[in-house]
């Protein structure tokens, strides 16, 4: 949504990708199963491989990183807390072909294979 700004533009973009068999990335915060389902279902209907990345973060870390943002990039704290309340941990059974767990370290990102017990 950062790039496309509206759901209508997002819908048109996805339709174009499906029609042209172009790979794409959905770079949204999709905290609930329902948020993810609309993308996963459409991708599966169009024979796409679905790869997910869950970025682990504590509320404290998210709020701290958000304080470093400026302008439209900065999110109200209530928005971050609301997203956390809606969070449903992803599961491979949702339709992911591959699912990864991502954690931030001082050296950068650490990416590991998903385990549904997380």
Backbone atoms as SQL, in Angstrom:
CREATE TABLE atoms (id INTEGER PRIMARY KEY, chain TEXT, resi INTEGER, resn TEXT, atom TEXT, x REAL, y REAL, z REAL);
INSERT INTO atoms VALUES
  (1, 'A', 1, 'UNK', 'N', 0.816, -1.200, 0.000),
  (2, 'A', 1, 'UNK', 'CA', 0.000, 0.000, 0.000),
  (3, 'A', 1, 'UNK', 'C', 0.861, 1.266, 0.000),
  (4, 'A', 2, 'UNK', 'N', 2.090, 1.178, 0.480),
  (5, 'A', 2, 'UNK', 'CA', 2.968, 2.352, 0.458),
  (6, 'A', 2, 'UNK', 'C', 3.177, 2.840, -0.977),
  (7, 'A', 3, 'UNK', 'N', 3.309, 1.912, -1.887),
  (8, 'A', 3, 'UNK', 'CA', 3.559, 2.252, -3.280),
  (9, 'A', 3, 'UNK', 'C', 2.265, 2.587, -4.035),
  (10, 'A', 4, 'UNK', 'N', 1.201, 1.829, -3.780),
  (11, 'A', 4, 'UNK', 'CA', -0.017, 1.956, -4.579),
  (12, 'A', 4, 'UNK', 'C', -1.055, 2.909, -3.987),
  (13, 'A', 5, 'UNK', 'N', -1.014, 3.122, -2.691),
  (14, 'A', 5, 'UNK', 'CA', -1.850, 4.099, -1.981),
  (15, 'A', 5, 'UNK', 'C', -3.329, 3.743, -1.809),
  (16, 'A', 6, 'UNK', 'N', -3.943, 3.036, -2.741),
  (17, 'A', 6, 'UNK', 'CA', -5.375, 2.719, -2.608),
  (18, 'A', 6, 'UNK', 'C', -5.619, 1.244, -2.869),
  (19, 'A', 7, 'UNK', 'N', -6.693, 0.716, -2.301),
  (20, 'A', 7, 'UNK', 'CA', -7.059, -0.693, -2.528),
  (21, 'A', 7, 'UNK', 'C', -7.419, -0.927, -3.991),
  (22, 'A', 8, 'UNK', 'N', -8.008, 0.072, -4.639),
  (23, 'A', 8, 'UNK', 'CA', -8.369, -0.078, -6.049),
  (24, 'A', 8, 'UNK', 'C', -7.117, -0.256, -6.908),
  (25, 'A', 9, 'UNK', 'N', -6.085, 0.543, -6.655),
  (26, 'A', 9, 'UNK', 'CA', -4.831, 0.398, -7.400),
  (27, 'A', 9, 'UNK', 'C', -4.184, -0.950, -7.084),
  (28, 'A', 10, 'UNK', 'N', -4.263, -1.366, -5.830),
  (29, 'A', 10, 'UNK', 'CA', -3.717, -2.666, -5.445),
  (30, 'A', 10, 'UNK', 'C', -4.429, -3.776, -6.211),
  (31, 'A', 11, 'UNK', 'N', -5.759, -3.705, -6.275),
  (32, 'A', 11, 'UNK', 'CA', -6.549, -4.719, -6.982),
  (33, 'A', 11, 'UNK', 'C', -6.145, -4.776, -8.456),
  (34, 'A', 12, 'UNK', 'N', -6.021, -3.619, -9.091),
  (35, 'A', 12, 'UNK', 'CA', -5.632, -3.570, -10.506),
  (36, 'A', 12, 'UNK', 'C', -4.230, -4.122, -10.714),
  (37, 'A', 13, 'UNK', 'N', -3.334, -3.786, -9.793),
  (38, 'A', 13, 'UNK', 'CA', -1.963, -4.286, -9.886),
  (39, 'A', 13, 'UNK', 'C', -1.943, -5.815, -9.789),
  (40, 'A', 14, 'UNK', 'N', -2.658, -6.362, -8.820),
  (41, 'A', 14, 'UNK', 'CA', -2.688, -7.815, -8.658),
  (42, 'A', 14, 'UNK', 'C', -3.298, -8.489, -9.874),
  (43, 'A', 15, 'UNK', 'N', -4.372, -7.932, -10.413),
  (44, 'A', 15, 'UNK', 'CA', -4.990, -8.493, -11.611),
  (45, 'A', 15, 'UNK', 'C', -4.002, -8.515, -12.775),
  (46, 'A', 16, 'UNK', 'N', -3.245, -7.450, -12.930),
  (47, 'A', 16, 'UNK', 'CA', -2.242, -7.393, -13.993),
  (48, 'A', 16, 'UNK', 'C', -1.181, -8.471, -13.781),
  (49, 'A', 17, 'UNK', 'N', -0.739, -8.631, -12.546),
  (50, 'A', 17, 'UNK', 'CA', 0.249, -9.683, -12.244),
  (51, 'A', 17, 'UNK', 'C', -0.310, -11.060, -12.578),
  (52, 'A', 18, 'UNK', 'N', -1.561, -11.326, -12.193),
  (53, 'A', 18, 'UNK', 'CA', -2.158, -12.631, -12.467),
  (54, 'A', 18, 'UNK', 'C', -2.298, -12.860, -13.973),
  (55, 'A', 19, 'UNK', 'N', -2.723, -11.835, -14.692),
  (56, 'A', 19, 'UNK', 'CA', -2.920, -11.975, -16.141),
  (57, 'A', 19, 'UNK', 'C', -1.603, -12.191, -16.881),
  (58, 'A', 20, 'UNK', 'N', -0.536, -11.604, -16.387),
  (59, 'A', 20, 'UNK', 'CA', 0.761, -11.692, -17.060),
  (60, 'A', 20, 'UNK', 'C', 1.699, -12.707, -16.404),
  (61, 'A', 21, 'UNK', 'N', 1.217, -13.381, -15.387),
  (62, 'A', 21, 'UNK', 'CA', 2.015, -14.374, -14.647),
  (63, 'A', 21, 'UNK', 'C', 3.306, -13.771, -14.106),
  (64, 'A', 22, 'UNK', 'N', 3.183, -12.547, -13.593),
  (65, 'A', 22, 'UNK', 'CA', 4.324, -11.826, -13.033),
  (66, 'A', 22, 'UNK', 'C', 4.390, -12.041, -11.529),
  (67, 'A', 23, 'UNK', 'N', 5.574, -12.331, -11.027),
  (68, 'A', 23, 'UNK', 'CA', 5.744, -12.474, -9.583),
  (69, 'A', 23, 'UNK', 'C', 5.567, -11.118, -8.919),
  (70, 'A', 24, 'UNK', 'N', 5.123, -11.144, -7.664),
  (71, 'A', 24, 'UNK', 'CA', 4.919, -9.904, -6.912),
  (72, 'A', 24, 'UNK', 'C', 5.110, -10.184, -5.432),
  (73, 'A', 25, 'UNK', 'N', 5.266, -9.110, -4.679),
  (74, 'A', 25, 'UNK', 'CA', 5.402, -9.183, -3.228),
  (75, 'A', 25, 'UNK', 'C', 4.309, -8.329, -2.607),
  (76, 'A', 26, 'UNK', 'N', 3.620, -8.888, -1.620),
  (77, 'A', 26, 'UNK', 'CA', 2.654, -8.118, -0.836),
  (78, 'A', 26, 'UNK', 'C', 3.392, -7.698, 0.422),
  (79, 'A', 27, 'UNK', 'N', 3.751, -6.435, 0.489),
  (80, 'A', 27, 'UNK', 'CA', 4.510, -5.912, 1.620),
  (81, 'A', 27, 'UNK', 'C', 3.560, -5.110, 2.505),
  (82, 'A', 28, 'UNK', 'N', 2.657, -5.839, 3.136),
  (83, 'A', 28, 'UNK', 'CA', 1.667, -5.243, 4.039),
  (84, 'A', 28, 'UNK', 'C', 1.799, -5.898, 5.404),
  (85, 'A', 29, 'UNK', 'N', 1.331, -5.224, 6.410),
  (86, 'A', 29, 'UNK', 'CA', 1.160, -5.862, 7.707),
  (87, 'A', 29, 'UNK', 'C', -0.191, -6.554, 7.642),
  (88, 'A', 30, 'UNK', 'N', -0.183, -7.867, 7.644),
  (89, 'A', 30, 'UNK', 'CA', -1.402, -8.670, 7.575),
  (90, 'A', 30, 'UNK', 'C', -1.488, -9.505, 8.850),
  (91, 'A', 31, 'UNK', 'N', -1.956, -8.890, 9.944),
  (92, 'A', 31, 'UNK', 'CA', -1.872, -9.566, 11.238),
  (93, 'A', 31, 'UNK', 'C', -2.848, -10.722, 11.425),
  (94, 'A', 32, 'UNK', 'N', -3.959, -10.730, 10.706),
  (95, 'A', 32, 'UNK', 'CA', -4.952, -11.788, 10.948),
  (96, 'A', 32, 'UNK', 'C', -5.016, -12.761, 9.785),
  (97, 'A', 33, 'UNK', 'N', -5.546, -13.923, 10.081),
  (98, 'A', 33, 'UNK', 'CA', -5.760, -14.942, 9.069),
  (99, 'A', 33, 'UNK', 'C', -6.620, -14.366, 7.947),
  (100, 'A', 34, 'UNK', 'N', -7.654, -13.619, 8.275),
  (101, 'A', 34, 'UNK', 'CA', -8.544, -13.039, 7.265),
  (102, 'A', 34, 'UNK', 'C', -7.801, -12.049, 6.377),
  (103, 'A', 35, 'UNK', 'N', -6.895, -11.259, 6.944),
  (104, 'A', 35, 'UNK', 'CA', -6.099, -10.316, 6.151),
  (105, 'A', 35, 'UNK', 'C', -5.252, -11.060, 5.124),
  (106, 'A', 36, 'UNK', 'N', -4.641, -12.159, 5.550),
  (107, 'A', 36, 'UNK', 'CA', -3.764, -12.925, 4.667),
  (108, 'A', 36, 'UNK', 'C', -4.540, -13.755, 3.662),
  (109, 'A', 37, 'UNK', 'N', -5.705, -14.249, 4.072),
  (110, 'A', 37, 'UNK', 'CA', -6.485, -15.177, 3.258),
  (111, 'A', 37, 'UNK', 'C', -6.812, -14.612, 1.883),
  (112, 'A', 38, 'UNK', 'N', -7.191, -13.345, 1.809),
  (113, 'A', 38, 'UNK', 'CA', -7.572, -12.781, 0.509),
  (114, 'A', 38, 'UNK', 'C', -6.412, -12.822, -0.484),
  (115, 'A', 39, 'UNK', 'N', -5.195, -12.622, -0.014),
  (116, 'A', 39, 'UNK', 'CA', -4.040, -12.692, -0.900),
  (117, 'A', 39, 'UNK', 'C', -3.680, -14.142, -1.225),
  (118, 'A', 40, 'UNK', 'N', -3.677, -14.987, -0.207),
  (119, 'A', 40, 'UNK', 'CA', -3.303, -16.389, -0.407),
  (120, 'A', 40, 'UNK', 'C', -4.284, -17.075, -1.345),
  (121, 'A', 41, 'UNK', 'N', -5.574, -16.888, -1.121),
  (122, 'A', 41, 'UNK', 'CA', -6.577, -17.545, -1.966),
  (123, 'A', 41, 'UNK', 'C', -6.427, -17.134, -3.424),
  (124, 'A', 42, 'UNK', 'N', -6.279, -15.833, -3.673),
  (125, 'A', 42, 'UNK', 'CA', -6.145, -15.353, -5.058),
  (126, 'A', 42, 'UNK', 'C', -4.860, -15.886, -5.699),
  (127, 'A', 43, 'UNK', 'N', -3.774, -15.912, -4.927),
  (128, 'A', 43, 'UNK', 'CA', -2.516, -16.425, -5.464),
  (129, 'A', 43, 'UNK', 'C', -2.645, -17.905, -5.804),
  (130, 'A', 44, 'UNK', 'N', -3.265, -18.675, -4.927),
  (131, 'A', 44, 'UNK', 'CA', -3.433, -20.112, -5.170),
  (132, 'A', 44, 'UNK', 'C', -4.338, -20.363, -6.379),
  (133, 'A', 45, 'UNK', 'N', -5.414, -19.581, -6.497),
  (134, 'A', 45, 'UNK', 'CA', -6.318, -19.710, -7.652),
  (135, 'A', 45, 'UNK', 'C', -5.554, -19.501, -8.962),
  (136, 'A', 46, 'UNK', 'N', -4.521, -18.690, -8.901),
  (137, 'A', 46, 'UNK', 'CA', -3.742, -18.367, -10.093),
  (138, 'A', 46, 'UNK', 'C', -2.430, -19.132, -10.170),
  (139, 'A', 47, 'UNK', 'N', -2.331, -20.205, -9.390),
  (140, 'A', 47, 'UNK', 'CA', -1.198, -21.144, -9.444),
  (141, 'A', 47, 'UNK', 'C', 0.144, -20.543, -9.040),
  (142, 'A', 48, 'UNK', 'N', 0.106, -19.619, -8.099),
  (143, 'A', 48, 'UNK', 'CA', 1.331, -19.020, -7.576),
  (144, 'A', 48, 'UNK', 'C', 1.834, -19.800, -6.372),
  (145, 'A', 49, 'UNK', 'N', 3.143, -19.810, -6.188),
  (146, 'A', 49, 'UNK', 'CA', 3.743, -20.298, -4.954),
  (147, 'A', 49, 'UNK', 'C', 3.601, -19.161, -3.934),
  (148, 'A', 50, 'UNK', 'N', 3.173, -19.513, -2.721),
  (149, 'A', 50, 'UNK', 'CA', 2.960, -18.505, -1.679),
  (150, 'A', 50, 'UNK', 'C', 4.035, -18.672, -0.605),
  (151, 'A', 51, 'UNK', 'N', 4.841, -17.630, -0.460),
  (152, 'A', 51, 'UNK', 'CA', 5.925, -17.633, 0.515),
  (153, 'A', 51, 'UNK', 'C', 5.654, -16.512, 1.512),
  (154, 'A', 52, 'UNK', 'N', 5.679, -16.849, 2.797),
  (155, 'A', 52, 'UNK', 'CA', 5.416, -15.858, 3.835),
  (156, 'A', 52, 'UNK', 'C', 6.607, -15.663, 4.748),
  (157, 'A', 53, 'UNK', 'N', 6.716, -14.435, 5.254),
  (158, 'A', 53, 'UNK', 'CA', 7.755, -14.087, 6.211),
  (159, 'A', 53, 'UNK', 'C', 7.085, -13.423, 7.404),
  (160, 'A', 54, 'UNK', 'N', 7.271, -14.009, 8.581),
  (161, 'A', 54, 'UNK', 'CA', 6.750, -13.422, 9.809),
  (162, 'A', 54, 'UNK', 'C', 7.902, -12.702, 10.500),
  (163, 'A', 55, 'UNK', 'N', 7.764, -11.386, 10.640),
  (164, 'A', 55, 'UNK', 'CA', 8.802, -10.574, 11.276),
  (165, 'A', 55, 'UNK', 'C', 8.477, -10.436, 12.754),
  (166, 'A', 56, 'UNK', 'N', 9.266, -11.088, 13.580),
  (167, 'A', 56, 'UNK', 'CA', 9.053, -11.078, 15.022),
  (168, 'A', 56, 'UNK', 'C', 9.510, -9.754, 15.623),
  (169, 'A', 57, 'UNK', 'N', 8.666, -9.201, 16.493),
  (170, 'A', 57, 'UNK', 'CA', 9.032, -7.961, 17.165),
  (171, 'A', 57, 'UNK', 'C', 8.202, -7.824, 18.431),
  (172, 'A', 58, 'UNK', 'N', 8.812, -7.346, 19.480),
  (173, 'A', 58, 'UNK', 'CA', 8.042, -7.063, 20.690),
  (174, 'A', 58, 'UNK', 'C', 7.391, -5.696, 20.533),
  (175, 'A', 59, 'UNK', 'N', 6.375, -5.438, 21.318),
  (176, 'A', 59, 'UNK', 'CA', 5.721, -4.132, 21.283),
  (177, 'A', 59, 'UNK', 'C', 6.731, -3.036, 21.601),
  (178, 'A', 60, 'UNK', 'N', 7.561, -3.273, 22.594),
  (179, 'A', 60, 'UNK', 'CA', 8.569, -2.281, 22.983),
  (180, 'A', 60, 'UNK', 'C', 9.513, -1.961, 21.820),
  (181, 'A', 61, 'UNK', 'N', 9.988, -3.005, 21.117),
  (182, 'A', 61, 'UNK', 'CA', 10.877, -2.801, 19.975),
  (183, 'A', 61, 'UNK', 'C', 10.173, -2.038, 18.854),
  (184, 'A', 62, 'UNK', 'N', 8.932, -2.411, 18.575),
  (185, 'A', 62, 'UNK', 'CA', 8.179, -1.758, 17.495),
  (186, 'A', 62, 'UNK', 'C', 7.959, -0.276, 17.802),
  (187, 'A', 63, 'UNK', 'N', 7.608, 0.020, 19.032),
  (188, 'A', 63, 'UNK', 'CA', 7.395, 1.420, 19.414),
  (189, 'A', 63, 'UNK', 'C', 8.708, 2.215, 19.337),
  (190, 'A', 64, 'UNK', 'N', 9.807, 1.593, 19.745),
  (191, 'A', 64, 'UNK', 'CA', 11.114, 2.254, 19.694),
  (192, 'A', 64, 'UNK', 'C', 11.518, 2.552, 18.253),
  (193, 'A', 65, 'UNK', 'N', 11.365, 1.567, 17.363),
  (194, 'A', 65, 'UNK', 'CA', 11.712, 1.787, 15.958),
  (195, 'A', 65, 'UNK', 'C', 10.796, 2.828, 15.320),
  (196, 'A', 66, 'UNK', 'N', 9.529, 2.819, 15.711),
  (197, 'A', 66, 'UNK', 'CA', 8.577, 3.784, 15.170),
  (198, 'A', 66, 'UNK', 'C', 8.959, 5.217, 15.543),
  (199, 'A', 67, 'UNK', 'N', 9.540, 5.397, 16.723),
  (200, 'A', 67, 'UNK', 'CA', 9.961, 6.730, 17.156),
  (201, 'A', 67, 'UNK', 'C', 11.052, 7.308, 16.258),
  (202, 'A', 68, 'UNK', 'N', 11.760, 6.445, 15.543),
  (203, 'A', 68, 'UNK', 'CA', 12.814, 6.890, 14.629),
  (204, 'A', 68, 'UNK', 'C', 12.247, 7.367, 13.291),
  (205, 'A', 69, 'UNK', 'N', 10.985, 7.085, 13.053),
  (206, 'A', 69, 'UNK', 'CA', 10.336, 7.483, 11.802),
  (207, 'A', 69, 'UNK', 'C', 9.876, 8.930, 11.866),
  (208, 'A', 70, 'UNK', 'N', 9.690, 9.504, 10.676),
  (209, 'A', 70, 'UNK', 'CA', 9.181, 10.863, 10.589),
  (210, 'A', 70, 'UNK', 'C', 8.061, 10.922, 9.553),
  (211, 'A', 71, 'UNK', 'N', 7.296, 11.975, 9.605),
  (212, 'A', 71, 'UNK', 'CA', 6.254, 12.214, 8.613),
  (213, 'A', 71, 'UNK', 'C', 5.212, 11.111, 8.551),
  (214, 'A', 72, 'UNK', 'N', 4.781, 10.793, 7.317),
  (215, 'A', 72, 'UNK', 'CA', 3.737, 9.790, 7.114),
  (216, 'A', 72, 'UNK', 'C', 4.187, 8.387, 7.507),
  (217, 'A', 73, 'UNK', 'N', 5.497, 8.159, 7.581),
  (218, 'A', 73, 'UNK', 'CA', 6.013, 6.845, 7.948),
  (219, 'A', 73, 'UNK', 'C', 5.761, 6.525, 9.420),
  (220, 'A', 74, 'UNK', 'N', 5.643, 7.561, 10.257),
  (221, 'A', 74, 'UNK', 'CA', 5.430, 7.351, 11.690),
  (222, 'A', 74, 'UNK', 'C', 3.967, 6.978, 11.930),
  (223, 'A', 75, 'UNK', 'N', 3.766, 5.900, 12.670),
  (224, 'A', 75, 'UNK', 'CA', 2.431, 5.368, 12.943),
  (225, 'A', 75, 'UNK', 'C', 2.045, 5.731, 14.368),
  (226, 'A', 76, 'UNK', 'N', 0.803, 6.155, 14.606),
  (227, 'A', 76, 'UNK', 'CA', 0.392, 6.406, 15.992),
  (228, 'A', 76, 'UNK', 'C', 0.556, 5.138, 16.835),
  (229, 'A', 77, 'UNK', 'N', 0.992, 5.298, 18.072),
  (230, 'A', 77, 'UNK', 'CA', 1.214, 4.148, 18.968),
  (231, 'A', 77, 'UNK', 'C', -0.050, 3.292, 19.070),
  (232, 'A', 78, 'UNK', 'N', -1.217, 3.929, 19.062),
  (233, 'A', 78, 'UNK', 'CA', -2.476, 3.169, 19.141),
  (234, 'A', 78, 'UNK', 'C', -2.628, 2.234, 17.946),
  (235, 'A', 79, 'UNK', 'N', -2.135, 2.636, 16.786),
  (236, 'A', 79, 'UNK', 'CA', -2.201, 1.785, 15.604),
  (237, 'A', 79, 'UNK', 'C', -1.328, 0.554, 15.744),
  (238, 'A', 80, 'UNK', 'N', -0.150, 0.726, 16.314),
  (239, 'A', 80, 'UNK', 'CA', 0.759, -0.408, 16.529),
  (240, 'A', 80, 'UNK', 'C', 0.160, -1.369, 17.555),
  (241, 'A', 81, 'UNK', 'N', -0.378, -0.821, 18.622),
  (242, 'A', 81, 'UNK', 'CA', -0.988, -1.666, 19.662),
  (243, 'A', 81, 'UNK', 'C', -2.216, -2.389, 19.133),
  (244, 'A', 82, 'UNK', 'N', -3.005, -1.716, 18.301),
  (245, 'A', 82, 'UNK', 'CA', -4.185, -2.344, 17.706),
  (246, 'A', 82, 'UNK', 'C', -3.804, -3.497, 16.789),
  (247, 'A', 83, 'UNK', 'N', -2.740, -3.316, 16.037),
  (248, 'A', 83, 'UNK', 'CA', -2.254, -4.379, 15.154),
  (249, 'A', 83, 'UNK', 'C', -1.826, -5.596, 15.977),
  (250, 'A', 84, 'UNK', 'N', -1.150, -5.355, 17.073),
  (251, 'A', 84, 'UNK', 'CA', -0.728, -6.443, 17.948),
  (252, 'A', 84, 'UNK', 'C', -1.933, -7.206, 18.500),
  (253, 'A', 85, 'UNK', 'N', -2.997, -6.492, 18.847),
  (254, 'A', 85, 'UNK', 'CA', -4.212, -7.153, 19.362),
  (255, 'A', 85, 'UNK', 'C', -4.861, -8.049, 18.311),
  (256, 'A', 86, 'UNK', 'N', -4.742, -7.677, 17.048),
  (257, 'A', 86, 'UNK', 'CA', -5.343, -8.457, 15.959),
  (258, 'A', 86, 'UNK', 'C', -4.448, -9.605, 15.490),
  (259, 'A', 87, 'UNK', 'N', -3.217, -9.643, 15.980),
  (260, 'A', 87, 'UNK', 'CA', -2.245, -10.617, 15.485),
  (261, 'A', 87, 'UNK', 'C', -2.694, -12.051, 15.729),
  (262, 'A', 88, 'UNK', 'N', -2.728, -12.811, 14.650),
  (263, 'A', 88, 'UNK', 'CA', -2.902, -14.262, 14.696),
  (264, 'A', 88, 'UNK', 'C', -1.659, -14.836, 14.018),
  (265, 'A', 89, 'UNK', 'N', -0.931, -15.640, 14.741),
  (266, 'A', 89, 'UNK', 'CA', 0.302, -16.190, 14.186),
  (267, 'A', 89, 'UNK', 'C', -0.022, -16.984, 12.927),
  (268, 'A', 90, 'UNK', 'N', 0.772, -16.783, 11.872),
  (269, 'A', 90, 'UNK', 'CA', 0.514, -17.543, 10.645),
  (270, 'A', 90, 'UNK', 'C', 0.807, -19.022, 10.843),
  (271, 'A', 91, 'UNK', 'N', 0.172, -19.824, 10.024),
  (272, 'A', 91, 'UNK', 'CA', 0.372, -21.271, 10.024),
  (273, 'A', 91, 'UNK', 'C', 0.509, -21.717, 8.571),
  (274, 'A', 92, 'UNK', 'N', 1.348, -22.700, 8.315),
  (275, 'A', 92, 'UNK', 'CA', 1.514, -23.198, 6.947),
  (276, 'A', 92, 'UNK', 'C', 0.184, -23.662, 6.367),
  (277, 'A', 93, 'UNK', 'N', -0.703, -24.170, 7.222),
  (278, 'A', 93, 'UNK', 'CA', -1.992, -24.690, 6.762),
  (279, 'A', 93, 'UNK', 'C', -2.876, -23.619, 6.115),
  (280, 'A', 94, 'UNK', 'N', -2.543, -22.353, 6.283),
  (281, 'A', 94, 'UNK', 'CA', -3.306, -21.276, 5.646),
  (282, 'A', 94, 'UNK', 'C', -3.146, -21.305, 4.127),
  (283, 'A', 95, 'UNK', 'N', -2.132, -22.014, 3.654),
  (284, 'A', 95, 'UNK', 'CA', -1.891, -22.087, 2.215),
  (285, 'A', 95, 'UNK', 'C', -0.490, -21.672, 1.811),
  (286, 'A', 96, 'UNK', 'N', 0.345, -21.399, 2.791),
  (287, 'A', 96, 'UNK', 'CA', 1.734, -21.055, 2.471),
  (288, 'A', 96, 'UNK', 'C', 2.460, -22.289, 1.947),
  (289, 'A', 97, 'UNK', 'N', 3.211, -22.114, 0.875),
  (290, 'A', 97, 'UNK', 'CA', 4.077, -23.185, 0.406),
  (291, 'A', 97, 'UNK', 'C', 5.366, -23.190, 1.214),
  (292, 'A', 98, 'UNK', 'N', 5.792, -21.999, 1.583),
  (293, 'A', 98, 'UNK', 'CA', 6.969, -21.825, 2.438),
  (294, 'A', 98, 'UNK', 'C', 6.649, -20.699, 3.403),
  (295, 'A', 99, 'UNK', 'N', 7.129, -20.855, 4.627),
  (296, 'A', 99, 'UNK', 'CA', 6.898, -19.844, 5.652),
  (297, 'A', 99, 'UNK', 'C', 8.168, -19.720, 6.480),
  (298, 'A', 100, 'UNK', 'N', 8.579, -18.471, 6.706),
  (299, 'A', 100, 'UNK', 'CA', 9.827, -18.214, 7.416),
  (300, 'A', 100, 'UNK', 'C', 9.589, -17.298, 8.610),
  (301, 'A', 101, 'UNK', 'N', 10.437, -17.459, 9.606),
  (302, 'A', 101, 'UNK', 'CA', 10.446, -16.645, 10.816),
  (303, 'A', 101, 'UNK', 'C', 11.641, -15.710, 10.709),
  (304, 'A', 102, 'UNK', 'N', 11.417, -14.418, 10.860),
  (305, 'A', 102, 'UNK', 'CA', 12.490, -13.428, 10.713),
  (306, 'A', 102, 'UNK', 'C', 12.638, -12.660, 12.017),
  (307, 'A', 103, 'UNK', 'N', 13.865, -12.579, 12.477),
  (308, 'A', 103, 'UNK', 'CA', 14.164, -11.853, 13.703),
  (309, 'A', 103, 'UNK', 'C', 15.278, -10.863, 13.398),
  (310, 'A', 104, 'UNK', 'N', 15.180, -9.686, 13.987),
  (311, 'A', 104, 'UNK', 'CA', 16.194, -8.658, 13.802),
  (312, 'A', 104, 'UNK', 'C', 17.272, -8.816, 14.862),
  (313, 'A', 105, 'UNK', 'N', 18.516, -8.782, 14.426),
  (314, 'A', 105, 'UNK', 'CA', 19.641, -8.819, 15.363),
  (315, 'A', 105, 'UNK', 'C', 20.525, -7.610, 15.072),
  (316, 'A', 106, 'UNK', 'N', 21.546, -7.424, 15.863),
  (317, 'A', 106, 'UNK', 'CA', 22.472, -6.305, 15.648),
  (318, 'A', 106, 'UNK', 'C', 23.192, -6.434, 14.305),
  (319, 'A', 107, 'UNK', 'N', 23.331, -7.671, 13.822),
  (320, 'A', 107, 'UNK', 'CA', 24.020, -7.920, 12.564),
  (321, 'A', 107, 'UNK', 'C', 23.079, -7.832, 11.364),
  (322, 'A', 108, 'UNK', 'N', 21.784, -7.790, 11.585),
  (323, 'A', 108, 'UNK', 'CA', 20.813, -7.766, 10.487),
  (324, 'A', 108, 'UNK', 'C', 19.688, -8.749, 10.746),
  (325, 'A', 109, 'UNK', 'N', 19.104, -9.249, 9.689),
  (326, 'A', 109, 'UNK', 'CA', 17.994, -10.194, 9.812),
  (327, 'A', 109, 'UNK', 'C', 18.495, -11.617, 9.945),
  (328, 'A', 110, 'UNK', 'N', 17.835, -12.380, 10.806),
  (329, 'A', 110, 'UNK', 'CA', 18.075, -13.812, 10.925),
  (330, 'A', 110, 'UNK', 'C', 16.804, -14.494, 10.441),
  (331, 'A', 111, 'UNK', 'N', 16.915, -15.280, 9.375),
  (332, 'A', 111, 'UNK', 'CA', 15.758, -15.948, 8.777),
  (333, 'A', 111, 'UNK', 'C', 15.885, -17.440, 9.025),
  (334, 'A', 112, 'UNK', 'N', 14.832, -18.031, 9.607),
  (335, 'A', 112, 'UNK', 'CA', 14.821, -19.463, 9.865),
  (336, 'A', 112, 'UNK', 'C', 13.525, -20.067, 9.333),
  (337, 'A', 113, 'UNK', 'N', 13.551, -21.367, 9.084),
  (338, 'A', 113, 'UNK', 'CA', 12.345, -22.060, 8.646),
  (339, 'A', 113, 'UNK', 'C', 11.285, -21.988, 9.734),
  (340, 'A', 114, 'UNK', 'N', 10.057, -21.940, 9.311),
  (341, 'A', 114, 'UNK', 'CA', 8.911, -21.837, 10.225),
  (342, 'A', 114, 'UNK', 'C', 8.660, -23.185, 10.915),
  (343, 'A', 115, 'UNK', 'N', 8.273, -23.090, 12.160),
  (344, 'A', 115, 'UNK', 'CA', 7.804, -24.251, 12.915),
  (345, 'A', 115, 'UNK', 'C', 6.478, -23.816, 13.522),
  (346, 'A', 116, 'UNK', 'N', 5.396, -24.562, 13.254),
  (347, 'A', 116, 'UNK', 'CA', 4.066, -24.158, 13.706),
  (348, 'A', 116, 'UNK', 'C', 3.952, -24.060, 15.227),
  (349, 'A', 117, 'UNK', 'N', 4.947, -24.571, 15.955),
  (350, 'A', 117, 'UNK', 'CA', 4.909, -24.487, 17.419),
  (351, 'A', 117, 'UNK', 'C', 5.298, -23.105, 17.926),
  (352, 'A', 118, 'UNK', 'N', 5.818, -22.251, 17.052),
  (353, 'A', 118, 'UNK', 'CA', 6.321, -20.927, 17.475),
  (354, 'A', 118, 'UNK', 'C', 5.207, -20.151, 18.155);
